[in-house]
Each structure stands twice: as structure tokens, then as C-alpha cells.
Amino acid sequence: MECFQQRNLLLSGPWKWLVTEFAHYYGVSDAYTKLRYLSYVMDVATPTKDCLDVVLDFLSPVLMKGNRKSVLSHQENRILGEVEDQVEQILALVFENYKSLDESSLSGVMEVFAPASGLPAPAFAPAVKLYSLIHDILSPEAQLKLTRHFQAAARKRSRRHLAETDELTNSSEGTLTDSVAIATAYQKMKSVILSIKNEIRTDIQIHNHHLLPSFLDLPNLCASLYSMELSSRLCTFLITCPPSSPSPPVAELVIATADFQMDLASWNINPVKGGVNAKELFHSRITPWIRDKRLFLLELCKLEKVKWSGIRAQNSTTPFIDEMYQQLKEMLNEYKVIISRWPEYIALLENAIADVEKAIIEALDKQYADVLSPLKDSLNPKIFGLKYVHKFSKRTGEIYFVPDELGVLLNSIKRMLDVLRPRIETQLKSWTSCIPDGVNAVTGECLSEITVMLRSKFRSYLQAIVEILLENTKMQNATKLKRIIQDSRETIVGSDVQSRMQPLKDLLIKIMDHLHAVVEPHVFIAICRGFWDRMGQEILRFLQNRRENTSCYKGSRIAVSILDDIFASQMQQLLGNALQEKDLEPPRSIMEAHAVLCKDGVNNRDNNYYY
């Protein structure tokens, strides 16, 4: 026969007639004719559709005759055995390269490794039919043999993909130090994951063509092997190229690994022991990441005094707090990838943030220790058993004005409470709301404790300042409110009281003007209202000690009205439209003083708006 080769296997024309006539003339059986022809075909056979179709067409009539040993001659059985052995080799080549078959290639197999296609190769269907023809497909031996062919195929594909990272895993731990090299390494590992995921997706597509026997679940069979080998490679990679933080390249690998696991579950791929488990792979890394980040930020707090001392930001706060909360914000952004997949790490992250916030507060206290020193007698009122402390150590004869540095501290704490911390809390709360049922992650308690502590500290600072400012009014007889009221008589006219109140008014205005220059509006309002309230308490205390003597009530009423006018008008003058109506309402003690002086018996203790 002329040109008999891999792509020209069928007899046609005169050759076909000649062979048929020759067999009939010499009485050669049809089975022997087909088997002898197949023996020549198998010498040049390739894993291609046209070759397998020929084998199937010629072998089927021979094997469909029943018990071949009794039907076929000894010579025919010998040739059949040889043909079947050769067919087994071709079928093994097909099944173990089922994603690399190429009809256009001379060998029938791709010469260059390429990504898998979702379509079964043309040779796939006749190969399955041929395997079912020469095997009892219901027998465990035949099923096991076919299964091992596909396992070998998956193992071969897996090794080709993993070969891309061999150089990374064969090096010793910590060899890669250059950031670009590390990023490239993680990108390669991510690409391997995506490639292997594509292999499994392709297996699903091939399986959905329903060409394979029902016992063989191709996606689960191959995915288990892919997953185990990928998991092993990831473990080795993370040891030789340990990630120091969830940097963008590392985060991309975490995402790819977690998505790989999720996709397998969504594709109904059964989990396998030793397969990819993203959380188990990265858990031993995530905890140290958070711990190291916490230590890094705590160290920044120790260096803060050197870095930010004497510097004031545009909003009259220390830049230190914005810098630190920016670090915390970046920390949350870094761990967004982790938390969105494993929300149980929220609690660990929250504890680290709370520790850093405590360090920030301690750093502020140390940096501004000098300006906080005059307030120390008012910071622990429980020691003296009083609501407020009235004695201050070693006061000089000078009027106390809130120092600029103390203003910066108060503004900074206020900014932390109103702006910086809520951003952090909002982010954590948004993650907490997404925690699925059954996940044990108690959150919010640590940050709530910090909020309570910071508000308490801020409130105590304001109270201490108010006490010192009140002491300013007692340093001279002309500005002592009790003395002014005490010297008043029932017959005194308003102009006399106003004249007596003028030195106190000048002092209060001077204090408020300076206060306005060093603190932001909300802090200013809080201190002014606290100061206003304390002045009212002084009047109430004076009136309670003179319940039977009403001769000073008229002077007291005039004094209270003047105080109301001083605080309300000065606050309005300095803040203008920034004030709200409630800011100008008299505080509780002033309301009570009005009630006592007017004898209206109104109980205003339910008004808790101090400052």
C-alpha cells in the first residue's frame, strides 16, 4: 500500500478491492483480515481521532462475536493479544495526556505545554469507547486502571505547573530579600494557583460532556490530587519565602488561595485531607503579623516625644495622633483581606488596636506632663472624698491661663474622640456585622473600654481646668463672687452690683478670650459651660448657708443675671454662628439658683446638660 502512515490508515480504491478479493480467494477469515490489518495500523498508531476510529471500526466486529477463544483461531487470538497490548499503550497515551492532545501534531500530542481547553479532544470520545470495548467496565480492575490513567494525567499537569516555582522552594529560608524579587515570587505562586484552578474548571467542563463512564468523577478525582500537591507546595513556599506582613503581593496570594478553596466548594468538589486550606496555611502567619504590627506601633509611641514635641497641626492638635491613627487605618486596610475571609481575627486585631490607643494616650500624658502638673490635684477627687478638689499645691499670685500646650492636648483628645476613633470603630463594626452565625468572635469590648477611659480622662481634665479657673476668681477680694454678693444689701441698686461685678467680669472675659485662642470651639464651649456651672454652684452654696437671711437675695439675683450675660454674650461674640441654642442655655446650677432666688420651687435637676 502506498503512503500508509499515521494520517493515511484506511484502505480505499483498488487496494481495498484487492485485499477483499485476496481474502475471499484464499478463504481468509474476516476476523483474521481485520486483525492483520490492525497489526499494521498499530505499528504507526497515534492518539488521534482518525486512528482510534479505525481501530474501533475494525476491532469491534472481532470482539462482538462473543467468547473469542472459542470463536477465533489460535493465530487470530495471538494477533488479537498483540493488538490489544498496543491499543492499551495508545489508550494510556490518550488518557494520560487528555488535555494535551493535538490532532494537527504528527505525534498527536502537543509539543509545547499549554493551558487546558474546556473542550474534550477529538480523540477522547473514541478512546473511551475503545477502552469500554476491550475491558469489562464494571469490573473493579478496569475501573482502577482507568482511574490511575487520569491520576497520572493530573499529576503530570500539576508538576508542569509547579515547576514554575521550583527555584523558589529549592532555596533556603530567607534567601529572597529584595522587595521586587519577593513580589515576583508571590506573583508566580499566585499564577500557579490560578493555573491549577483552571485545570479543575476544565475537568468539570470535560466531565459535563458525559463521555466518561458513570463511576469516574473526573473533577473530584483530579482536584484531590491538584489540591494536595498545591497545598504541599504552598507550605514549602511560605517557609522558604516567609511573608512578614499582609503586603499587596502577600494579600493577593491569600486571596487567590482562599478563592481557590471557596471555588472548589462551590463546584461541589469534596474536601480532601491534606488539600488546600487557606486558613490553616496562613494562620501561623496572621497571628505574628498582628503581634509584630502592634509592637511596631507601640515603638512609635515611645519615640513620639522626640518626633513631635513642640509641633502643632493646622487643627491645633499634635500631628502625632493623626500620624498614629493613619497607621491604624493602614493596618485595618492591610487586614481587610484577612478579616473579610476569616472574621474571627477581628478580636485579635481589636486588642492590638486597643493596646496602641492606650500607648497613644500614655504618650500624650508624658509629652504634656508639664502642663498637666497643675491639674493633678483635681484628677483624683476620690482620695479626698469630695466631688471636686478645691486646693491646689503651691499656687502663685498669678492668674492661671490655659497654656497653649494644654490646649493642644485637649484639642487632640477631642479630635480622637470625635473624629479619629469613630473611623476605626466604624470599620470594625462594619466587619463585625458580617460575622456569620456560629463564628466565635466577641468584639467591641476593648474599644469601648478605651472610649470610656478617654472620655473620663477628658472630662477630668476639663473639671480640673474649671476648678483652677474658679480659683482665679478667689485670688483677689474684688473678684470673689461670694464677697460681692455678701456685701450686697436688699436696698442696693443694680448699678452698684454691676459696678462691683465689673472686676470679675473683666477677669472672666480675659480668661474666655485667652481660652478661645488656645482650644477648639467644642472644647471652649465645654470649659465655659463648666466654669459657668461652677460659678452657679458657688452662689447656691452661699444661698444655702443663708437660708434664713434673704437680705442678699436681690444682689444675688442681679449677680446671677450678670453672670448669665457675661458667659452667653462672650461665647456668642467669640463663636457666632458656631453656637447652638443649647450652648447658651444656663447650666443646671444656674437654673437652680434662679429657682431659689425666684422662690418658684421648680426642680431643674433633670437638666443634665453641663458642657
C-alpha angles and dihedrals in degrees: 000000000000121000095001103171146128093295098036109054105134125091115232141166119359094354093059091047092048095052092046093049092045091053093048093046095051095036095244111169121245090238093054091047092053095043093048089049090049090052089062092043092053091054089067099024121144132187092260133122097245092051095046092045089056092049091047093048094050099037098047097068090049096051096040093068093086124238099026095194092061096039101040125064123246092258092047090051090050093052091044090054091051092047092049091052090053091045089053089055093051092046090050088052091051097046096042090050100032092135095045101051116128123187091196093056119093090228094042091238128092113260092208124050110247139172115280122261123224092231122085113245114256090247093055099080097047089045091057091047091048092050090051089049097056096036137054094243092199093060117099091229094057092044092049092049093051091045091054091052091058092043088054089050092051092046091051093049091045093052092050091054094043091049086076088071101037093106090053096052097040093061123087123263116285095011092131110071103149111097093221092051091048092049090049091050093052091046090054091051091049090051090053091054092050091048093051091046088054089052091056092045089052091051089054091051092049091046090053090063086071095223097131127079113271094247092064116082098190098186095050093040095054098032092060090056094043091049095049095047092045091049091051091049092048091052091052092044093052089052096049094038102030113191113233095196141354091275117166095270091047092045090053090053091049090051093047092048095046092045090050090056093044093048092052090053092048089050090054092247108160115240114248130205109257092020127126113303107170097196093050090048095052104027093090087053101043096058094052090045091058092042093050092046089051092051091047093053092044088054090053088056090055091053093044098098093058094044103044107021112136095004121123126195125221091265091054093254132116111269087223094081094049090047093050095045089048086056090050091048091051088048090056091047090052092052096043088096091053098043095045088060102031109025091177087084090067092088092053091048092047092052090053091049091048091052091051091049090052089052090050091053092047090049091052091050091052095045093050097035092121095057092040092055095084089054097053095095090060098045096077107040093158090071089067097037093236132116091232131016116236102184123081124190119250098345114189125216092258124106112252116236122182105259119236090243091054089050089053090051094049092046090049094052090047090051090050091052098043105031118009103041096044089059090056093043092048091054093049092046091052089055092044091055089059096054107121121232114275095031110121106222117137106193140171099042097098095048091045089055090052090050092052092046094048094046090048091050092047092048092048091051090052092047091049091050091049090052092051092047089050089053088056088066091053098052093086130036091229092062099039106115095203091052091050092051094040092056091051121099132201091253094051116120125230095249091059092053090047089051091050091046094051097089090049091046091051090050094048092048091048091050092047093047091053092044091053090055095056107036134052119253099264092050090044092053092047094052094043093050090046090050091047090050092050091052087053090051089054090055092047092050090049091050093047090055090053103042093138094045110072095166091100095049095094093053090045092053091051092046093051091049091050090050091051090051094047096052097037097045095042093048090048092047093050100040104026113176091004087079123090124212093253090057090064096047112108112258121247100270091050090051089051091049090053090049093051093046093047092044090222094134093224113161109219098171091111090070102093097172103122105149 
